[in-house]
Amino acid sequence: MRIPAIHCSGCASTVKRNLLALPGLSVTNVDHKAKQVRLSYDESEVSLEQIKDSLDEIGFGPDDE
């Protein structure tokens, strides 16, 4: 998932902490240089829309690509 607002390691930590608070989600990598988050999630516990909404709430909304 591309997150264009990630600019530093602090941003990456904020994104990772926020995502790990969601049920059924595992973050494998947050790369602030590439502005990407790699994650996996259990669709029976959390939806992709919930993940995107959670990121939007903290100002790190993903690209719609």
Distance bins in CASP14 RR format, pairs under 12 A and 6 or more apart:
PFRMAT RR
TARGET T0000
AUTHOR 0000-0000-0000
RMODE 2
METHOD distances of the structure
MODEL  1
1 15 0 0 0 0 1 0 0 0 0 0 0
1 19 0 0 0 0 1 0 0 0 0 0 0
1 25 0 0 0 0 0 1 0 0 0 0 0
1 27 0 0 0 0 0 1 0 0 0 0 0
1 28 0 0 0 0 0 1 0 0 0 0 0
1 29 0 0 0 0 0 1 0 0 0 0 0
1 30 0 0 0 0 1 0 0 0 0 0 0
1 31 0 0 0 0 0 1 0 0 0 0 0
1 34 0 0 0 0 0 1 0 0 0 0 0
1 35 0 0 0 0 1 0 0 0 0 0 0
1 36 1 0 0 1 0 0 0 0 0 0 0
1 37 1 0 1 0 0 0 0 0 0 0 0
1 38 1 0 0 1 0 0 0 0 0 0 0
1 39 1 0 0 1 0 0 0 0 0 0 0
1 40 0 0 0 0 0 1 0 0 0 0 0
1 41 0 0 0 0 0 1 0 0 0 0 0
1 48 0 0 0 0 1 0 0 0 0 0 0
1 51 1 0 0 1 0 0 0 0 0 0 0
1 52 0 0 0 0 1 0 0 0 0 0 0
1 54 0 0 0 0 0 1 0 0 0 0 0
1 55 0 0 0 0 1 0 0 0 0 0 0
1 60 0 0 0 0 0 1 0 0 0 0 0
1 61 0 0 0 0 1 0 0 0 0 0 0
1 62 1 0 1 0 0 0 0 0 0 0 0
1 63 1 0 0 1 0 0 0 0 0 0 0
1 64 0 0 0 0 0 1 0 0 0 0 0
1 65 0 0 0 0 1 0 0 0 0 0 0
2 15 0 0 0 0 0 1 0 0 0 0 0
2 30 0 0 0 0 0 1 0 0 0 0 0
2 31 0 0 0 0 0 1 0 0 0 0 0
2 34 0 0 0 0 1 0 0 0 0 0 0
2 35 1 0 1 0 0 0 0 0 0 0 0
2 36 1 0 1 0 0 0 0 0 0 0 0
2 37 0 0 0 0 1 0 0 0 0 0 0
2 38 0 0 0 0 0 1 0 0 0 0 0
2 52 0 0 0 0 0 1 0 0 0 0 0
2 55 0 0 0 0 0 1 0 0 0 0 0
2 60 0 0 0 0 0 1 0 0 0 0 0
2 61 0 0 0 0 1 0 0 0 0 0 0
2 62 1 0 0 1 0 0 0 0 0 0 0
2 63 1 0 1 0 0 0 0 0 0 0 0
2 64 0 0 0 0 1 0 0 0 0 0 0
2 65 1 0 0 1 0 0 0 0 0 0 0
3 11 0 0 0 0 1 0 0 0 0 0 0
3 12 0 0 0 0 1 0 0 0 0 0 0
3 14 0 0 0 0 0 1 0 0 0 0 0
3 15 1 0 0 1 0 0 0 0 0 0 0
3 16 0 0 0 0 0 1 0 0 0 0 0
3 18 0 0 0 0 0 1 0 0 0 0 0
3 19 0 0 0 0 0 1 0 0 0 0 0
3 27 0 0 0 0 0 1 0 0 0 0 0
3 29 0 0 0 0 0 1 0 0 0 0 0
3 30 0 0 0 0 1 0 0 0 0 0 0
3 31 0 0 0 0 1 0 0 0 0 0 0
3 32 0 0 0 0 1 0 0 0 0 0 0
3 33 0 0 0 0 0 1 0 0 0 0 0
3 34 0 0 0 0 1 0 0 0 0 0 0
3 35 1 0 1 0 0 0 0 0 0 0 0
3 36 1 0 0 1 0 0 0 0 0 0 0
3 37 1 0 1 0 0 0 0 0 0 0 0
3 38 0 0 0 0 0 1 0 0 0 0 0
3 39 0 0 0 0 0 1 0 0 0 0 0
3 51 0 0 0 0 0 1 0 0 0 0 0
3 52 0 0 0 0 0 1 0 0 0 0 0
3 54 0 0 0 0 0 1 0 0 0 0 0
3 55 1 0 0 1 0 0 0 0 0 0 0
3 56 0 0 0 0 0 1 0 0 0 0 0
3 58 0 0 0 0 0 1 0 0 0 0 0
3 59 0 0 0 0 1 0 0 0 0 0 0
3 60 1 0 1 0 0 0 0 0 0 0 0
3 61 1 0 0 1 0 0 0 0 0 0 0
3 62 1 0 1 0 0 0 0 0 0 0 0
3 63 1 0 0 1 0 0 0 0 0 0 0
3 64 0 0 0 0 0 1 0 0 0 0 0
3 65 0 0 0 0 0 1 0 0 0 0 0
4 11 0 0 0 0 0 1 0 0 0 0 0
4 15 0 0 0 0 0 1 0 0 0 0 0
4 32 0 0 0 0 0 1 0 0 0 0 0
4 34 0 0 0 0 0 1 0 0 0 0 0
4 35 1 0 1 0 0 0 0 0 0 0 0
4 36 0 0 0 0 1 0 0 0 0 0 0
4 37 0 0 0 0 0 1 0 0 0 0 0
4 55 0 0 0 0 0 1 0 0 0 0 0
4 59 0 0 0 0 0 1 0 0 0 0 0
4 60 0 0 0 0 1 0 0 0 0 0 0
4 61 0 0 0 0 1 0 0 0 0 0 0
4 62 0 0 0 0 1 0 0 0 0 0 0
4 63 1 0 0 1 0 0 0 0 0 0 0
4 64 0 0 0 0 0 1 0 0 0 0 0
4 65 0 0 0 0 0 1 0 0 0 0 0
5 11 1 0 0 1 0 0 0 0 0 0 0
5 12 0 0 0 0 0 1 0 0 0 0 0
5 14 0 0 0 0 0 1 0 0 0 0 0
5 15 0 0 0 0 1 0 0 0 0 0 0
5 32 0 0 0 0 0 1 0 0 0 0 0
5 35 1 0 0 1 0 0 0 0 0 0 0
5 37 0 0 0 0 0 1 0 0 0 0 0
5 55 0 0 0 0 1 0 0 0 0 0 0
5 56 0 0 0 0 0 1 0 0 0 0 0
5 58 0 0 0 0 1 0 0 0 0 0 0
5 59 1 0 0 1 0 0 0 0 0 0 0
5 60 1 0 1 0 0 0 0 0 0 0 0
5 61 1 0 0 1 0 0 0 0 0 0 0
5 62 0 0 0 0 1 0 0 0 0 0 0
5 63 0 0 0 0 0 1 0 0 0 0 0
6 12 1 0 1 0 0 0 0 0 0 0 0
6 13 0 0 0 0 0 1 0 0 0 0 0
6 14 0 0 0 0 1 0 0 0 0 0 0
6 15 1 0 0 1 0 0 0 0 0 0 0
6 16 0 0 0 0 0 1 0 0 0 0 0
6 18 0 0 0 0 0 1 0 0 0 0 0
6 29 0 0 0 0 0 1 0 0 0 0 0
6 30 1 0 0 1 0 0 0 0 0 0 0
6 31 0 0 0 0 1 0 0 0 0 0 0
6 32 1 0 1 0 0 0 0 0 0 0 0
6 33 0 0 0 0 1 0 0 0 0 0 0
6 34 0 0 0 0 1 0 0 0 0 0 0
6 35 1 0 1 0 0 0 0 0 0 0 0
6 36 0 0 0 0 1 0 0 0 0 0 0
6 37 1 0 0 1 0 0 0 0 0 0 0
6 55 0 0 0 0 0 1 0 0 0 0 0
6 58 0 0 0 0 0 1 0 0 0 0 0
6 59 0 0 0 0 0 1 0 0 0 0 0
6 60 1 0 0 1 0 0 0 0 0 0 0
6 61 0 0 0 0 1 0 0 0 0 0 0
6 62 0 0 0 0 0 1 0 0 0 0 0
6 63 0 0 0 0 0 1 0 0 0 0 0
7 14 0 0 0 0 0 1 0 0 0 0 0
7 15 0 0 0 0 0 1 0 0 0 0 0
7 31 0 0 0 0 0 1 0 0 0 0 0
7 32 1 0 0 1 0 0 0 0 0 0 0
7 33 0 0 0 0 1 0 0 0 0 0 0
7 34 0 0 0 0 0 1 0 0 0 0 0
7 35 0 0 0 0 1 0 0 0 0 0 0
7 59 0 0 0 0 0 1 0 0 0 0 0
7 60 0 0 0 0 0 1 0 0 0 0 0
8 14 0 0 0 0 1 0 0 0 0 0 0
8 15 0 0 0 0 0 1 0 0 0 0 0
8 30 0 0 0 0 0 1 0 0 0 0 0
8 31 0 0 0 0 0 1 0 0 0 0 0
8 32 1 0 1 0 0 0 0 0 0 0 0
8 33 0 0 0 0 1 0 0 0 0 0 0
8 35 0 0 0 0 0 1 0 0 0 0 0
8 60 0 0 0 0 0 1 0 0 0 0 0
9 15 0 0 0 0 0 1 0 0 0 0 0
9 16 0 0 0 0 0 1 0 0 0 0 0
9 30 0 0 0 0 1 0 0 0 0 0 0
9 31 0 0 0 0 0 1 0 0 0 0 0
9 32 1 0 1 0 0 0 0 0 0 0 0
9 33 0 0 0 0 1 0 0 0 0 0 0
10 16 0 0 0 0 1 0 0 0 0 0 0
10 17 0 0 0 0 1 0 0 0 0 0 0
10 18 0 0 0 0 0 1 0 0 0 0 0
10 30 0 0 0 0 1 0 0 0 0 0 0
10 32 1 0 0 1 0 0 0 0 0 0 0
10 60 0 0 0 0 0 1 0 0 0 0 0
11 17 0 0 0 0 0 1 0 0 0 0 0
11 18 0 0 0 0 0 1 0 0 0 0 0
11 30 0 0 0 0 1 0 0 0 0 0 0
11 31 0 0 0 0 0 1 0 0 0 0 0
11 32 1 0 1 0 0 0 0 0 0 0 0
11 33 0 0 0 0 0 1 0 0 0 0 0
11 35 0 0 0 0 1 0 0 0 0 0 0
11 37 0 0 0 0 0 1 0 0 0 0 0
11 55 0 0 0 0 0 1 0 0 0 0 0
11 58 0 0 0 0 1 0 0 0 0 0 0
11 59 0 0 0 0 1 0 0 0 0 0 0
11 60 1 0 0 1 0 0 0 0 0 0 0
11 61 0 0 0 0 0 1 0 0 0 0 0
12 18 0 0 0 0 0 1 0 0 0 0 0
12 19 0 0 0 0 0 1 0 0 0 0 0
12 27 0 0 0 0 1 0 0 0 0 0 0
12 29 0 0 0 0 1 0 0 0 0 0 0
12 30 1 0 1 0 0 0 0 0 0 0 0
12 31 1 0 0 1 0 0 0 0 0 0 0
12 32 1 0 1 0 0 0 0 0 0 0 0
12 33 0 0 0 0 1 0 0 0 0 0 0
12 34 0 0 0 0 0 1 0 0 0 0 0
12 35 0 0 0 0 1 0 0 0 0 0 0
12 36 0 0 0 0 1 0 0 0 0 0 0
12 37 0 0 0 0 1 0 0 0 0 0 0
12 38 0 0 0 0 0 1 0 0 0 0 0
12 60 0 0 0 0 1 0 0 0 0 0 0
13 19 0 0 0 0 0 1 0 0 0 0 0
13 20 0 0 0 0 0 1 0 0 0 0 0
13 27 0 0 0 0 0 1 0 0 0 0 0
13 30 1 0 0 1 0 0 0 0 0 0 0
13 32 0 0 0 0 1 0 0 0 0 0 0
13 37 0 0 0 0 0 1 0 0 0 0 0
13 58 0 0 0 0 0 1 0 0 0 0 0
13 60 0 0 0 0 0 1 0 0 0 0 0
14 20 0 0 0 0 0 1 0 0 0 0 0
14 21 0 0 0 0 0 1 0 0 0 0 0
14 30 0 0 0 0 1 0 0 0 0 0 0
14 32 0 0 0 0 0 1 0 0 0 0 0
14 37 0 0 0 0 0 1 0 0 0 0 0
14 54 0 0 0 0 0 1 0 0 0 0 0
14 55 0 0 0 0 0 1 0 0 0 0 0
14 57 0 0 0 0 0 1 0 0 0 0 0
14 58 1 0 0 1 0 0 0 0 0 0 0
14 59 0 0 0 0 1 0 0 0 0 0 0
14 60 1 0 0 1 0 0 0 0 0 0 0
14 61 0 0 0 0 0 1 0 0 0 0 0
15 21 0 0 0 0 0 1 0 0 0 0 0
15 22 0 0 0 0 0 1 0 0 0 0 0
15 25 0 0 0 0 0 1 0 0 0 0 0
15 27 0 0 0 0 1 0 0 0 0 0 0
15 29 0 0 0 0 0 1 0 0 0 0 0
15 30 1 0 1 0 0 0 0 0 0 0 0
15 31 0 0 0 0 0 1 0 0 0 0 0
15 32 0 0 0 0 1 0 0 0 0 0 0
15 35 0 0 0 0 0 1 0 0 0 0 0
15 36 0 0 0 0 0 1 0 0 0 0 0
15 37 1 0 0 1 0 0 0 0 0 0 0
15 38 0 0 0 0 0 1 0 0 0 0 0
15 39 0 0 0 0 1 0 0 0 0 0 0
15 51 0 0 0 0 0 1 0 0 0 0 0
15 54 0 0 0 0 1 0 0 0 0 0 0
15 55 1 0 0 1 0 0 0 0 0 0 0
15 56 0 0 0 0 0 1 0 0 0 0 0
15 57 0 0 0 0 0 1 0 0 0 0 0
15 58 1 0 0 1 0 0 0 0 0 0 0
15 59 0 0 0 0 1 0 0 0 0 0 0
15 60 1 0 1 0 0 0 0 0 0 0 0
15 61 0 0 0 0 1 0 0 0 0 0 0
15 62 0 0 0 0 1 0 0 0 0 0 0
16 22 0 0 0 0 0 1 0 0 0 0 0
16 25 0 0 0 0 0 1 0 0 0 0 0
16 26 0 0 0 0 0 1 0 0 0 0 0
16 27 1 0 1 0 0 0 0 0 0 0 0
16 28 0 0 0 0 0 1 0 0 0 0 0
16 29 0 0 0 0 1 0 0 0 0 0 0
16 30 1 0 1 0 0 0 0 0 0 0 0
16 31 0 0 0 0 0 1 0 0 0 0 0
16 32 0 0 0 0 0 1 0 0 0 0 0
16 37 1 0 0 1 0 0 0 0 0 0 0
16 38 0 0 0 0 0 1 0 0 0 0 0
16 39 0 0 0 0 1 0 0 0 0 0 0
16 54 0 0 0 0 0 1 0 0 0 0 0
16 55 0 0 0 0 0 1 0 0 0 0 0
16 58 0 0 0 0 0 1 0 0 0 0 0
16 60 0 0 0 0 0 1 0 0 0 0 0
17 25 0 0 0 0 0 1 0 0 0 0 0
17 27 0 0 0 0 1 0 0 0 0 0 0
17 30 0 0 0 0 1 0 0 0 0 0 0
17 54 0 0 0 0 0 1 0 0 0 0 0
17 55 0 0 0 0 0 1 0 0 0 0 0
17 58 0 0 0 0 1 0 0 0 0 0 0
17 60 0 0 0 0 0 1 0 0 0 0 0
18 25 0 0 0 0 0 1 0 0 0 0 0
18 27 0 0 0 0 1 0 0 0 0 0 0
18 30 0 0 0 0 0 1 0 0 0 0 0
18 37 0 0 0 0 0 1 0 0 0 0 0
18 39 0 0 0 0 0 1 0 0 0 0 0
18 50 0 0 0 0 0 1 0 0 0 0 0
18 51 0 0 0 0 1 0 0 0 0 0 0
18 52 0 0 0 0 0 1 0 0 0 0 0
18 53 0 0 0 0 0 1 0 0 0 0 0
18 54 1 0 1 0 0 0 0 0 0 0 0
18 55 1 0 0 1 0 0 0 0 0 0 0
18 56 0 0 0 0 0 1 0 0 0 0 0
18 57 0 0 0 0 1 0 0 0 0 0 0
18 58 1 0 1 0 0 0 0 0 0 0 0
18 59 0 0 0 0 1 0 0 0 0 0 0
18 60 1 0 0 1 0 0 0 0 0 0 0
18 61 0 0 0 0 0 1 0 0 0 0 0
19 25 1 0 1 0 0 0 0 0 0 0 0
19 26 0 0 0 0 1 0 0 0 0 0 0
19 27 1 0 1 0 0 0 0 0 0 0 0
19 28 0 0 0 0 0 1 0 0 0 0 0
19 29 0 0 0 0 0 1 0 0 0 0 0
19 30 0 0 0 0 1 0 0 0 0 0 0
19 37 1 0 0 1 0 0 0 0 0 0 0
19 38 0 0 0 0 0 1 0 0 0 0 0
19 39 1 0 0 1 0 0 0 0 0 0 0
19 40 0 0 0 0 0 1 0 0 0 0 0
19 41 0 0 0 0 1 0 0 0 0 0 0
19 46 0 0 0 0 1 0 0 0 0 0 0
19 50 0 0 0 0 0 1 0 0 0 0 0
19 51 1 0 0 1 0 0 0 0 0 0 0
19 52 0 0 0 0 0 1 0 0 0 0 0
19 53 0 0 0 0 0 1 0 0 0 0 0
19 54 1 0 0 1 0 0 0 0 0 0 0
19 55 1 0 0 1 0 0 0 0 0 0 0
19 57 0 0 0 0 0 1 0 0 0 0 0
19 58 0 0 0 0 1 0 0 0 0 0 0
19 60 0 0 0 0 1 0 0 0 0 0 0
19 61 0 0 0 0 0 1 0 0 0 0 0
19 62 0 0 0 0 0 1 0 0 0 0 0
20 26 0 0 0 0 1 0 0 0 0 0 0
20 27 1 0 1 0 0 0 0 0 0 0 0
20 28 0 0 0 0 0 1 0 0 0 0 0
20 30 0 0 0 0 0 1 0 0 0 0 0
20 37 0 0 0 0 0 1 0 0 0 0 0
20 39 0 0 0 0 1 0 0 0 0 0 0
20 41 0 0 0 0 0 1 0 0 0 0 0
20 46 0 0 0 0 0 1 0 0 0 0 0
20 51 0 0 0 0 0 1 0 0 0 0 0
20 54 0 0 0 0 0 1 0 0 0 0 0
21 27 0 0 0 0 0 1 0 0 0 0 0
21 46 0 0 0 0 0 1 0 0 0 0 0
21 50 0 0 0 0 0 1 0 0 0 0 0
21 51 0 0 0 0 0 1 0 0 0 0 0
21 54 1 0 0 1 0 0 0 0 0 0 0
21 55 0 0 0 0 0 1 0 0 0 0 0
21 57 0 0 0 0 0 1 0 0 0 0 0
21 58 0 0 0 0 0 1 0 0 0 0 0
22 39 0 0 0 0 1 0 0 0 0 0 0
22 40 0 0 0 0 0 1 0 0 0 0 0
22 41 1 0 0 1 0 0 0 0 0 0 0
22 42 0 0 0 0 0 1 0 0 0 0 0
22 45 0 0 0 0 1 0 0 0 0 0 0
22 46 1 0 1 0 0 0 0 0 0 0 0
22 47 0 0 0 0 1 0 0 0 0 0 0
22 48 0 0 0 0 0 1 0 0 0 0 0
22 49 0 0 0 0 0 1 0 0 0 0 0
22 50 1 0 0 1 0 0 0 0 0 0 0
22 51 1 0 0 1 0 0 0 0 0 0 0
22 52 0 0 0 0 0 1 0 0 0 0 0
22 53 0 0 0 0 0 1 0 0 0 0 0
22 54 1 0 0 1 0 0 0 0 0 0 0
22 55 0 0 0 0 0 1 0 0 0 0 0
22 57 0 0 0 0 0 1 0 0 0 0 0
22 58 0 0 0 0 0 1 0 0 0 0 0
23 41 0 0 0 0 1 0 0 0 0 0 0
23 42 1 0 0 1 0 0 0 0 0 0 0
23 43 0 0 0 0 0 1 0 0 0 0 0
23 44 0 0 0 0 1 0 0 0 0 0 0
23 45 1 0 1 0 0 0 0 0 0 0 0
23 46 1 0 1 0 0 0 0 0 0 0 0
23 47 0 0 0 0 0 1 0 0 0 0 0
23 50 0 0 0 0 1 0 0 0 0 0 0
23 51 0 0 0 0 0 1 0 0 0 0 0
23 54 0 0 0 0 0 1 0 0 0 0 0
24 39 0 0 0 0 0 1 0 0 0 0 0
24 40 0 0 0 0 1 0 0 0 0 0 0
24 41 1 0 1 0 0 0 0 0 0 0 0
24 42 1 0 1 0 0 0 0 0 0 0 0
24 43 0 0 0 0 1 0 0 0 0 0 0
24 44 0 0 0 0 1 0 0 0 0 0 0
24 45 1 0 1 0 0 0 0 0 0 0 0
24 46 1 0 1 0 0 0 0 0 0 0 0
24 47 0 0 0 0 0 1 0 0 0 0 0
24 50 0 0 0 0 0 1 0 0 0 0 0
24 51 0 0 0 0 0 1 0 0 0 0 0
25 37 0 0 0 0 0 1 0 0 0 0 0
25 38 0 0 0 0 0 1 0 0 0 0 0
25 39 1 0 0 1 0 0 0 0 0 0 0
25 40 1 0 0 1 0 0 0 0 0 0 0
25 41 1 0 1 0 0 0 0 0 0 0 0
25 42 1 0 0 1 0 0 0 0 0 0 0
25 43 0 0 0 0 0 1 0 0 0 0 0
25 44 0 0 0 0 0 1 0 0 0 0 0
25 45 1 0 0 1 0 0 0 0 0 0 0
25 46 1 0 1 0 0 0 0 0 0 0 0
25 47 0 0 0 0 0 1 0 0 0 0 0
25 48 0 0 0 0 0 1 0 0 0 0 0
25 50 0 0 0 0 1 0 0 0 0 0 0
25 51 1 0 0 1 0 0 0 0 0 0 0
25 54 0 0 0 0 1 0 0 0 0 0 0
25 55 0 0 0 0 0 1 0 0 0 0 0
26 37 0 0 0 0 0 1 0 0 0 0 0
26 38 0 0 0 0 1 0 0 0 0 0 0
26 39 1 0 0 1 0 0 0 0 0 0 0
26 40 1 0 1 0 0 0 0 0 0 0 0
26 41 1 0 0 1 0 0 0 0 0 0 0
26 42 0 0 0 0 1 0 0 0 0 0 0
26 45 0 0 0 0 0 1 0 0 0 0 0
26 46 0 0 0 0 0 1 0 0 0 0 0
26 51 0 0 0 0 0 1 0 0 0 0 0
27 36 0 0 0 0 0 1 0 0 0 0 0
27 37 1 0 0 1 0 0 0 0 0 0 0
27 38 1 0 0 1 0 0 0 0 0 0 0
27 39 1 0 1 0 0 0 0 0 0 0 0
27 40 0 0 0 0 1 0 0 0 0 0 0
27 41 0 0 0 0 1 0 0 0 0 0 0
27 51 0 0 0 0 0 1 0 0 0 0 0
27 54 0 0 0 0 0 1 0 0 0 0 0
27 55 0 0 0 0 0 1 0 0 0 0 0
28 36 0 0 0 0 0 1 0 0 0 0 0
28 37 0 0 0 0 1 0 0 0 0 0 0
28 38 1 0 1 0 0 0 0 0 0 0 0
28 39 1 0 0 1 0 0 0 0 0 0 0
28 40 1 0 0 1 0 0 0 0 0 0 0
28 41 0 0 0 0 0 1 0 0 0 0 0
29 36 1 0 0 1 0 0 0 0 0 0 0
29 37 1 0 0 1 0 0 0 0 0 0 0
29 38 1 0 1 0 0 0 0 0 0 0 0
29 39 0 0 0 0 1 0 0 0 0 0 0
29 40 0 0 0 0 0 1 0 0 0 0 0
30 36 1 0 0 1 0 0 0 0 0 0 0
30 37 1 0 1 0 0 0 0 0 0 0 0
30 38 1 0 0 1 0 0 0 0 0 0 0
30 39 0 0 0 0 1 0 0 0 0 0 0
30 55 0 0 0 0 0 1 0 0 0 0 0
30 60 0 0 0 0 0 1 0 0 0 0 0
31 37 1 0 0 1 0 0 0 0 0 0 0
31 38 1 0 0 1 0 0 0 0 0 0 0
31 39 0 0 0 0 0 1 0 0 0 0 0
32 60 0 0 0 0 0 1 0 0 0 0 0
35 60 0 0 0 0 1 0 0 0 0 0 0
35 61 0 0 0 0 0 1 0 0 0 0 0
35 62 0 0 0 0 1 0 0 0 0 0 0
35 63 0 0 0 0 1 0 0 0 0 0 0
35 65 0 0 0 0 0 1 0 0 0 0 0
36 60 0 0 0 0 0 1 0 0 0 0 0
36 62 0 0 0 0 1 0 0 0 0 0 0
36 63 0 0 0 0 1 0 0 0 0 0 0
36 65 0 0 0 0 0 1 0 0 0 0 0
37 51 0 0 0 0 1 0 0 0 0 0 0
37 52 0 0 0 0 0 1 0 0 0 0 0
37 54 0 0 0 0 0 1 0 0 0 0 0
37 55 0 0 0 0 1 0 0 0 0 0 0
37 60 0 0 0 0 1 0 0 0 0 0 0
37 61 0 0 0 0 0 1 0 0 0 0 0
37 62 1 0 0 1 0 0 0 0 0 0 0
37 63 0 0 0 0 0 1 0 0 0 0 0
39 46 0 0 0 0 0 1 0 0 0 0 0
39 48 0 0 0 0 0 1 0 0 0 0 0
39 51 1 0 0 1 0 0 0 0 0 0 0
39 52 0 0 0 0 0 1 0 0 0 0 0
39 54 0 0 0 0 0 1 0 0 0 0 0
39 55 0 0 0 0 0 1 0 0 0 0 0
39 62 0 0 0 0 0 1 0 0 0 0 0
40 46 0 0 0 0 0 1 0 0 0 0 0
40 48 0 0 0 0 0 1 0 0 0 0 0
40 51 0 0 0 0 0 1 0 0 0 0 0
41 47 0 0 0 0 1 0 0 0 0 0 0
41 48 1 0 0 1 0 0 0 0 0 0 0
41 49 0 0 0 0 0 1 0 0 0 0 0
41 50 0 0 0 0 1 0 0 0 0 0 0
41 51 1 0 0 1 0 0 0 0 0 0 0
41 52 0 0 0 0 0 1 0 0 0 0 0
41 54 0 0 0 0 0 1 0 0 0 0 0
42 48 0 0 0 0 0 1 0 0 0 0 0
42 50 0 0 0 0 0 1 0 0 0 0 0
42 51 0 0 0 0 0 1 0 0 0 0 0
43 49 0 0 0 0 0 1 0 0 0 0 0
43 50 0 0 0 0 0 1 0 0 0 0 0
43 51 0 0 0 0 0 1 0 0 0 0 0
45 51 0 0 0 0 0 1 0 0 0 0 0
46 52 0 0 0 0 0 1 0 0 0 0 0
46 53 0 0 0 0 0 1 0 0 0 0 0
46 54 0 0 0 0 1 0 0 0 0 0 0
47 53 0 0 0 0 1 0 0 0 0 0 0
47 54 0 0 0 0 0 1 0 0 0 0 0
48 54 0 0 0 0 0 1 0 0 0 0 0
48 55 0 0 0 0 0 1 0 0 0 0 0
48 62 0 0 0 0 1 0 0 0 0 0 0
48 64 0 0 0 0 0 1 0 0 0 0 0
49 55 0 0 0 0 0 1 0 0 0 0 0
49 56 0 0 0 0 0 1 0 0 0 0 0
49 62 0 0 0 0 0 1 0 0 0 0 0
49 64 0 0 0 0 0 1 0 0 0 0 0
50 56 0 0 0 0 0 1 0 0 0 0 0
50 57 0 0 0 0 0 1 0 0 0 0 0
51 57 0 0 0 0 0 1 0 0 0 0 0
51 58 0 0 0 0 0 1 0 0 0 0 0
51 60 0 0 0 0 0 1 0 0 0 0 0
51 61 0 0 0 0 1 0 0 0 0 0 0
51 62 0 0 0 0 1 0 0 0 0 0 0
52 58 0 0 0 0 0 1 0 0 0 0 0
52 59 0 0 0 0 0 1 0 0 0 0 0
52 60 0 0 0 0 0 1 0 0 0 0 0
52 61 1 0 0 1 0 0 0 0 0 0 0
52 62 1 0 1 0 0 0 0 0 0 0 0
52 63 0 0 0 0 0 1 0 0 0 0 0
52 64 0 0 0 0 1 0 0 0 0 0 0
53 59 0 0 0 0 0 1 0 0 0 0 0
53 60 0 0 0 0 0 1 0 0 0 0 0
53 61 0 0 0 0 1 0 0 0 0 0 0
53 62 0 0 0 0 0 1 0 0 0 0 0
54 60 0 0 0 0 1 0 0 0 0 0 0
54 61 0 0 0 0 1 0 0 0 0 0 0
54 62 0 0 0 0 0 1 0 0 0 0 0
55 61 1 0 1 0 0 0 0 0 0 0 0
55 62 1 0 1 0 0 0 0 0 0 0 0
55 63 0 0 0 0 0 1 0 0 0 0 0
56 62 0 0 0 0 1 0 0 0 0 0 0
56 63 0 0 0 0 0 1 0 0 0 0 0
56 64 0 0 0 0 0 1 0 0 0 0 0
END
